[in-house]
Structure formats: structure tokens, C-alpha cells
Amino acid sequence: MLVIRFTRTGRRGERKYRIVVKEKRSKRDGKALDFLGWYEKTATGVTKEVNMDKVKYWQERGAQLSPAIKAIL
């Protein structure tokens, strides 16, 4: 089963997340099938960039959105 979810990057105190497609049972920071965008929350606000065409493509192929991804989209 495929899921669209976050994978964490950045260093301690500067969290950044990539939005990726991966197998449901794989590790959070394991290898992803496709990179869909990124998300960063800072003290000054939220910055995000998401390729919605790729999100729709993967949803048509059965990928589910994680609760965190649903909240930001």
C-alpha cells in the first residue's frame, strides 16, 4: 500500500520536511518512490511547495494521504 507522507530533513532545531510517496510500512526516512514537494515551518511562518499534478497522479494509482498531509493540503 502506498502513502503520501513527510520525510524529515534538516538539522536539529531547523526541521524541514519533504513530501514523498513510499510504502506504508517503510521507515520514515527510508527510500521514497517519488518526491512531491517540501514543507517548512519557521517562527516567521509556513513555507511549502507541492506539485499537485504528481499528488493527483499518485492518488489515482491508489496512494493514500497521511493525516498530516491532509491537514496542509
N, C-alpha and C positions, 0 to 999 in steps of 0.2 A: 504494500500500500504506500502510495506517495503522499507527501505532505509538504506544504509551503510553510517555511518557518524561519526563525532567526538562527544565525550562527554568529558567535561573538568574536570580535577582533578588537584591536586597540590595546592599550596598556591599562594598568590599574588606575582608576580614577578618571580615565578617558575612554569610557565604553563606547564602542561603535558596533553596529550590527549589520551583517549582510542578510539580505532576504534571498533564500535559496530553496531549491526543490531537492528533496532527498527522501530516502526510505524512512518510514515511520520509526523503525527500531534501531536506526543508526545513531551513533553518538552525536551530541550537539555540535561539536566542532569537527566532525568527520568529513569525508569527501562528499561533495554535493554533485548532483547531476547537472544543474544549471544555476546560474547567477541571475537574479531578477532585479536587484537594486540594493539600496543601502538605507540605513536609518541611524540617526544620531540625535540624542537628547542631551542638551547642554543647559547651563544656567541661563543662557540668553534665549533659549527656545528649542524648537524641534526642527531638524533638517532631515528631509527624506527625498529619495528619488526612486521611483518604482516604474518599471517597464510594464504597463498594464496589458500590452499585447501578449507578452510572454506569460503573464499571470493567467489570462483567459485561455491561452493555448494549453497550458498545463492543467487547468481546471477541466477543459474538455476531455483530457486524457485521464481523468479520474483523481487528480491531486486535490486533497482537502486543505483548507486554510486552518492554521493553528488559531487558537483564541486570541493570541497577541497580535497576529497579523490581521485578523478580522477587525480588531479594535482600531488599528491605524489606517486601514483602507476604508 
